[in-house]
Every structure is written in structure tokens, then in C-alpha cells.
């Protein structure tokens, strides 16, 4: 690696793990992190839960205290956004006009929320960073009518948190059931029922047609003509890679990488939500968008920069906290041809094993954290005998 060192663009989990791994494994060259936000790198999952609920402050989110960066000689450049890259000159330009050279560059700029063009009003929110959480938290006073567009995990977690704060919540989902493409319609219907039991109004198969109101959105109009009155709106319809600044290099919709995080550009790597990981099974690139994947990818790229083996990627996994429940999933449920259930969905205590041709490929646990360990063993061992007694979800 040349004397220009490592330049990390981004302040999320992948970026942080890369910096930590470089120093932990003995790299002594320059390391610089460029963060678009004014805050040092911090964890984002709590934003839709404890931070939004006011149970913890933003200061608790930091991955490391500022002294860690000084002590490990990791230079932080805060509140400045990358705007262009010159891969031939090995140089990055920032919004401020600053230009930084690099020996190796890691693109870890994460994702940015998808937006709806007719929802550009001051009472319309997204939730991706600490500033978003701060603004939404101020709006969630008791009795406020909150309409949430999108019933993915962010939408569901905000619905649960807002309900706990006394808001009147309507959850709007265009699909027949929440999370149907991932977990299937039957399990998706369980999630919809969970929110209805907690007093959430849930609209499924409900396409959003327009918004009404002048200064602020006062009503959302669905495709079937139903009008939903609201004081505040959250749009939670997913994210896109925050890589539009790389469009001239063909990376405007994400950065394709190989199994070691390398891009098509010399000495340029990518990890986390900005990266499109290669799937050797399908021969295609795709986003992972999960916490554990970002953590592994950031560390793996650092090892590759140092000439080391990145190791074996972990199984895909994610979790969600809603109404005091921990929902966990390991493996990839897509492509399952059968599910086997153990427990009581009505009692919010169950687990589901997803199988294909009798072989375990994924597992979902609600209120059963210990089940995840068993699921991992079953999936990695490909053991059909690990499947539970087959029931109907």
C-alpha cells in the first residue's frame, strides 16, 4: 500500500469496522474517514426505536468515543460530503472543495431513503440519520395522527414506537402483506395482525395515489379513493445506494464488488449498503442492507487491503424490536418451498423454519432468541432432521 494510506468515505458501520480492523491488524499508515454528517460514526438501528422513543440520546449511538480516533490516529473529516472521484489520480473531492489523495479507497456511503415526488412537504419525514430521528421525535406528541407509507421493518418499528408515544397511527402498505417478498404472505399477515392488536390502523394492498394539502399534507389519497387524514407522514419505502456522486463511473445505483469487496476501479473497494455484492449462486450482484453484513464487509475489505484472506461471509441475518418483542431472522427465506412452525403465533412466541427440498435455508424467531443458534447449525449443516413438526402458519 502506498504512503497515501487508506481513505474511507462514510461514517456507518462498514466504515467503522474497516478502520478498526486496519489498526487492529497492525496497519500503521494514514487512515482518514470522511463523514457527510457532523457526528462521528454511529449506530443506526436504535434510531427507530429507543432514540425515537426518547429513551436514549444521540450521544449513546457513537461506535467509539472521540478519544479512540485520536488514540488510533484515525483522522475524522465531519460534515463534508464526497462529490467526485478521480480514480486515475487517486483523489477524492468533497463538497467543501477539499481534495484528498488515497492509496486505497473504501466507498461506504450507505443508502439514502426513497422519496415520493408528491410528498415534499415540511410534515413529511424519512428516517435514516440522527437528524431525521430528532425531527420526527419532536412531531410525535400524544394524539398526533401519523400516516406511515411502507410496512417494512422501519415502518413497523416507527409505528410501534409512535404508538407507545400516544400517536394515532395508520400503516399503509402497497403489498398484500408486510414483508411478503421476504417472508411470504402468511407470515406477513401475522405482522399486520400484530400491529392491529396494538391499535394501529393497517391498510394492505393500498397504493398511494396522491396527497392533499397546501402548506402541509393533510390527507393521503389511496388508489381506491380512501382518504386518510394525517398531521405527520413518514415515508418508509426502502433505500437506494448513496452513490449518485459516482454516476460518471457507472456506480450511480450502487457499486458492484467481487467477493473481496474490490470494484472495477484500481485500489477502490466498497462495502455496506453502497455495495452490490456478488452472488456466485445466481451470478448476479445485489444489496444486503443488513447490520451484520455491513460489519463483516467492512472488516473483510480491510483484511483484503492488507493482503489477507477476508474469510467466509456469515449467514444473512436481521432483527427487529417491536412492542417489546425481538424478531430475528437468519438465512435467506426467499426461494423456500415449505415452512415448519413451532410455538404459538397468537401468543407471540414461535419460530419458523424455511426449507427448500427439505433442506433448511432460513429461520425466523419471535420471542425466542435461543432458536437462532439452532437455526444457524441446521442451515450450515443442511440437516433436514433439524426441521420442526410441520404446522400451518
N, C-alpha and C positions, 0 to 999 in steps of 0.2 A: 504494500500500500504506500502511495507516495506521501510526501510531507504535508500535503494539504489536508489530510485527515478525513474524517467522516462528517458529513453534513446530513442531518436528519430533519426532514420537513414534516412537521406535525407535532401535536402535543398530546396525543392519545395514548392508549395502552401499547400498541405496537411500537410506537416511537420510544416510549419509556423503557420497554423491555429490551429494545435494541441497545440503548445507551447503557443500561445496567449490565447487559451481557458482555459488551465490549470491555468495560472496565473490570468486570469480574474475571474475565478470561485473560487479563494481562495486557490489553492493548493500551499503549502509553501515548499514542498520537493525539492530535487535536480532535475533540468531539464538540460539535455545535448543534443545538436544537433550535429550529425556527418555529414559533408557535403563533398562529394568527390571533389567538385570544390573549388578553392581557394577563391571564393567570398561568402559573406554572402547570405542567402536565397533571391532569386529574382524572379520576374515575367517573364514568358517566351513568352506569346503571342506577345509582341512587337518585338521580335527578327526578325520575318519575314517581319515586316512592318517598323515602324519608326526607329528602330535600324539599320536594313539593309539599309534603305534609307539614313542614316546619319543624320536624323532629331533630334535624341536624343542620348545621350551617355549611356553607360552601367550603369553609376552611378545612373541614374534615375530609374533603374529597381528594386532596393532594396525594399523589403517589408517594412523594418524598418531601421532607422539609427542604427549604431553600438551602440550608447548610449542606445538604447532601450533594447538591450540584457544585457548590464551591469546593467541597472536600474532594470530590471526584473529578474536578476540573472539566466539568461539562458546562459549556457556555450556553446560557439561555438568551434567546432573542425573542422578546414577547411583544404581542400587539402589532405584528408586522406579517403580512401575507405574501406568499410566493406568487409571482405573476408571470414569470417566464423562465425558461431553461435553455441554456446554450450547451448542448452535450459535447460539441467539438472542443469548446474552450474549457469545459468542465466548470461552468459558472452558473450561479442561480441569481436571479434578480428579484427583489422584493418590492412591495407596493410603495415603500418609502423612497425607493431609488437605490437602496443599498445593494451591493453586489458581493456575493460570497463565492470563493473558489471551493472546490472539493476534490478529494482523491476518490472517495466513494460517496454516493448519494443514496439515501433511503427516502422514498416517497411514502409517507404515512399520514396523508392529509384527511383520511377518514371519509365520511359521507356527508351529504347535505340533504335536508328534507325535501321531498317532492312537494310542490305547491300547486294550488289550483288558481288559474288566472283570474277568476271572478271573485276570489276571496282575498283581496288586497286591502283589507280594512284594519283599522287600529285595534279592533277587538278580536282579530283572528290571530291565532297563535300556532307555532310549531314548537317542538321540544327536542332540541339537540344539544344545547350547551347550557352553561350555568346562567347566562343572561336570559335565555328563554325561560328557564325554570323560575327565575326571580320575577319576571314579568307575569307569568301565569299564576304564580303563587299569590301575588298581590290582587289578582282578579277573582280568586276563589273565596269569596266571602259567603257566609251562610245564606242559602236561598237563591243564589245566583243560578241562572239557567245556562248550563254548559252543554253545547252540542259537540260531539266528537265524531269526526269523519274518519272512519277507518278503525276496524276492530282487531288489528294486530296486537302484539303484546304491549307496545307503547300506548295505544289507545285504551286497551283494557286496564293497564296499570294506572293510567291517569284517571280513568273512570272510577276505579276503586278508591284511589286517594281522594279525588274530589268528592265522592260520596261521603267519605269519612269526615270531610271538612264541612259537610252540610249543604253541598251543592245539589241541585236537581239536574240529573244527567241523562242525556239521550245519546245512545251509541248507535251510529249509522254505519252499516256495512253493505257494500255492493254485492258481496258473495252470498250464497245461500246459507253459509255458516262461517263464523270466525275461524281463521286458520285452516280452512278446508283444504287448500292445496298441499299443506304440510301434514296435517293430522287426519284428514278425512272429515266428511260432513257429520258423522255421528259424534265424534269427539268434539268437533266444533260446536255442535248443538249443546253439548254439556257446558261449554264455556258460556254460551249465550244464556243458558238457564241459570248458571251461577250468578251472573250479573242481574238477571231479573229478580232472583231471590233476594238480592241486596237492594232492590228498589230502583234499579236502572231501567229506563225505557230502552228497549233494543229493537232496532229496525233492520231486518235482514233482507237480502235481495233488493236493497234500496239504493238505486243510483241517484246521485245528486245532480239536479238539473240546473239550478240557479240559486242566487242569493238575493234577498230583497232588503233594502235599507239604503239610506243616503250616507250619512257620516259613518255609521257603523252597521254591521249586519244585524238585522232584526229578525229575519226569518230565513230558513233554508227550505228550498222547494225541491221535493223529490220528484222523480220521473213519473210517478203515479199521481202527482198533483198534491200529495200531502204536504202541508206546511208545518214546519217545526220552529216555534218561537224560541229565541235564544238571546242571551245577554253577552255570552262569550262563545268562541268557537275554537276548537283545536283540530288541526289537520294532521292526522297521523297515518298517512298512506305510504309510508316507506321512505327510503332514501335513495339517492343516486351517488356515485363516487364523486368526491370533491376534487375533480381533476380537469375541470374545464380549462384551466390555465395551461394544460398540456395538449390542447386540441391540435396544435400545429405539428405535433409529433405522433398524432393518431391515437392519443390516450384520453380524449375528451370524455369518454364514457367508461373510464376505468383503465387500469394498467395491467395488461396481460403479463404473467410471470411464469417461469418454469417451476419445477418442484423445489428449487433452491431460492426462489424469490428474485431471480435475475430477470431483467427486462431485455428488450431488443437493443437497448442503448448501452454502450460500453460503460461499465462502472456504475450503472444505475439499477437500483433494486426497488421493490415495492412490497408493502405488507399491510395487513388490516383491511378495512372497508374500501380503501382506494384500489386494492389489488384485485385482479381477476386470476384466481388460482387455477392451475391446470389439473384436470381430472383425467388420469390415464385410462380409466374405465370407459368413459364416453368420448374421450379425445377432444373435449371442449374446455373452455375457460368459464369460470363462474365466480360469483362473490360468496363468501362465507358469512360475513356480517355477525359473527358471534364473539363474545368476550374471550373465551379460551382459545379460539382460532387466532385472534389478533395477538394474544400473548405469545403463543407458540411461534407464529410467523415472525414477529419482531426479534425474538431471541434467535430463531433459525437463521435469519438474514445476517445477524451479527456474526454468527459462527462461520457462515459461508464467506463473509468478508475477510475473516481471519484464516481462511483456508481449511476450515474444519468441516466435518460431516454434520449436516443440520439435524440428523436423527429422523425418527419416524413420526409423522404427524399424528396427533391424538384423534380419537373419535370425535366427530362433530357433537357439540352439546350446547344446551342453553337452559336458562331458568327464568322464572318469573315469580314475583311475590304479589299476591292479591288477597285482600281480606284476611290477612294472617296466614294464608296458605302458601307453601312453597311448591311450585310446579317445576319439575325438572324433566329434561329430555336428553337422551344420549343416542348417538347413531343418527341415521337418516331415514325417517319414515317413508319418504317418497319411494314408490315402487313396491310397497308392501302389498301382498295379495290376501293377507289374513291378519286378524288381531286376536289376541288372547288376553282376557281380563281377569284380574283377581282383586277382590275388595268390593267396596260399596260406593259407587259414584254419587248416589243420593246423600250419603254421609260424608262426602268429600274426602274419602280415604280409599284410594285404589291405585292400581298400576296396570299398564297395558304394554304387552309385548307385541311388536310388529314383526311379522315374518314374511319371507318370500320363499316359496317352495319348501316350507317347513323350517327354514333356517332363520334364526333371529337376526334382524338388521337394525332394530331400534327399540327403545323403551321409554315410556312416559310414566312418571310417578307423581301423584298428587298426595301431599302429606306423608310421603314415605321416602325420606332421603336415603335410607339404607338400601332401598331397592336398586338405586343407581349402580352401586358396586356390583351387584349380581348381574345387572343388565350388561355392564361392560364385559364381565367374564363370559357371559353367554354369547355376546356379539363377536368378541375377539376369538372365541373358541369355535364359533359356528355350530353350537350344540343344540339341536332340536329338542333334546330332552330337558333343556332348561325352560322350555315354554310352560306357562301355567295352564291350568284347566281352562278349556275354551268356553267362553261365555259370550253373550251378546252385549255389546256396549250400549 
